[in-house]
Each structure stands twice: as structure tokens, then as C-alpha cells.
């Protein structure tokens, strides 16, 4: 929503909207309301709010001979309405630095862009950032150029002809069952208790934990539905929080069993929220009454609060340092250790496809490797020297 205010001129109200155009320049737009100043302030304010919500800056039509960096700016504005706001924030951040500045300095036209131009950019970036970061740059550039092909500005996507950098597999840290139980002890009674339980037991993402609502809990049928998320990000230097009634993808929306121990924790938390609401009176926030993870004043916890407060909790209590997201890895490792099939873990964690789960956690699946080894031993009648001697001795007795 753009900024704006009412301006009086010649006895009438005018709406003045302030925005940043596709070139990053500050602009103003005046809109007549047709309302006289006298007796119409409330109606004019309503029109102002509506204009701020619905206003969309004019976006020049992309052309094939425009500079590539100008095309990226226009593509971002076009893509904004088709992707999640948090995704847009990520794309915009990468375009702002380093993608657009680099190609602006090269002054390459869209229809002159060659695979080598993009490859040179990747080569330069690999000297300062990890391969995984360059892969994200590649994703943005590829999507933008894919759109250029779609609207017939260029015949082929030059980014499709590039070998993207090889990314080293990320191996997350995780707690074993002893460490998890110790963590449950030290977190008891704090604002982090429910988030930690949700992260370690159910393997929920940070956005899913902060977004969890009471309306998603079915105490009668003992289930909880993961369908709400809360994410935080910045756009043009402004910090934003976005609450959504949809998850990261379709498979992320899932129904999980409400186990007795966690059900008890939720009942206690619900009662405590009622007590806090009475004690705090008008100081208690009524904006987040349906949210489970709130502080003493009823304010919903911010996603980054979990990220920052969690390591401080670990350090204070002498626990090994891991990230908050590593609770999700800990959940997966404990499921694997207890012989839960990888497909079931995929469903539990809400991964969009099996390969995601397998790629992240295959190195932890040691039990299945033991089973495979045993199957090979039995299939090949493969025994150790010691076992062979023992068998020979028993045959001579």
C-alpha cells in the first residue's frame, strides 16, 4: 500500500499518493475526489484509503532492445502480483544487489544478452559468496528471462544454456533424544516452550509455528491442521510482517495428530492466555486472540524472535548451539532413528516431493543402510573370517 494524504485546493479535497516508480525515483500522483472540504472529510478519508490500497504505478511495456537491467526492474513489478510477497522481497533484494548494479555497469541490451555475459557474472560472484547464493541469483535471472521468452521479446533463454554452480549438500545440526529432553526441561514455562515443542516434536517451520491458530486445533478429535503462516521480510528498507491463511505449498498444509502430552500443554497455554487477558486489561492486545504463540500482553511472537532468543536460551543453560530451524532436522533424525519410512517423514514435515526429504536426510538413514548390508550378507552368503572358522570348527566336532 502506497503512502498518501489529503490536500485541500480551491475548496475541494484532492488525494495525493507518493510512490517509487520502476526506476527507483520518488513520484506523486494527484487524484480529484470531487468532494468539497466542508462536511466531507470522512468520505474523503475513505476514498484516500481505497486509493492507497488499489493504486498500481504505471509499468512501461518491456521491449526487446531495452537494457537488461531495465527489463529486470520492470519484470519485478510485473511478477509482484503473481508471487508471494515474501518471495517478491527475496527477488527484489537480489536484484537490487548485486544483479542490477552489475548489469547496469555493462549496459547490455536484453536481445544482446549472451550466456557468457551471465556466466561472467556468476564467476565474479563466486569469488565473494557461496555457490548456494549464486544458485539463487541464477534462479531469479532464469525466471526473468523465461518471461521474456514467453512474451516473445527473445527467442531463447540464455540462462538455460549455463551450467549452474554445484552446490555442496547442506548438513544441518541436530539434537539426539537426550539433548531434546534436556531442552524441553530448560524451556518449560518460557515464551519459547510451545515454539520449541512444535519445532522439535512436529518439525514445524518457523513461519508455521508463529502462524498456528487456536482455530486450527481440534481438541475433540485430537488433531491440528497446519494451514496458517506468518513471515517477516523487508521491502525497500521497510520491515513487514505478512500473515497468510495458506502454507508454503499445497503439501505443506497437513493434518497432524494432537498427542496427549502436547494437548495438555495447549490447554494450559489457553488458560494462561485467559488469565493474562484479565490481569492486563486494556493493555492486552486483542489483535492476535486466535494465535497460540503470543507473549504475556497477547502480542504475537515475531518470526525473528525465535531465531534470536533460541541461541541465547541454549547458551544460558549450557546446551550445544544449534539453530532454531535445526529442531526440524532433529525431528527428522529422531523419526529415522525409530525406523519411520522416508515417505512418512516427507508427509510429517510437509515437503513438496520425496526427493527434498531424501536429499536432506538420506545421510541420517543409517538403519536402512544396515538393513541393506544385512540383505547383501544373506544374499551372497558373505561371512567374516572369524565366522568361517567358527563354522568349520563346529563341523569337525
Secondary structure, DSSP 8 states (H G I E B T S, - for coil): --EEEEEEETTEEEEEEEEE-TTS-EEEEEEEEEEESTT-HHHHHHHHHHHHHH---------TTSBHHHHHHHHHHHHTTTS-HHHHHHHHHHIIIIIHHHHHHHT-BGGG--HHHHHHHHHHHTTTS-HHHHHHHHHHHHHHHHHHHHTTSSSS-GGGGS--------------HHHHHHHHHHHTTSTTHHHHHHHHHS---HHHHHH-BGGGEETTTTEEEE--EEEEEEETTEEEEEEESS-SSGGG-EEEE--HHHHHHHHHHHHHHHHHHHHHGGGS-STTTTBSSB-TTS-B--HHHHHHHHHHHHHHTT-----TTHHHHHHHHHHHHTT--HHHHHHHHT-SSHHHHHHHHGGG-HHHHHHHHHHHHHHHT---HHHHHHHHHHHH-
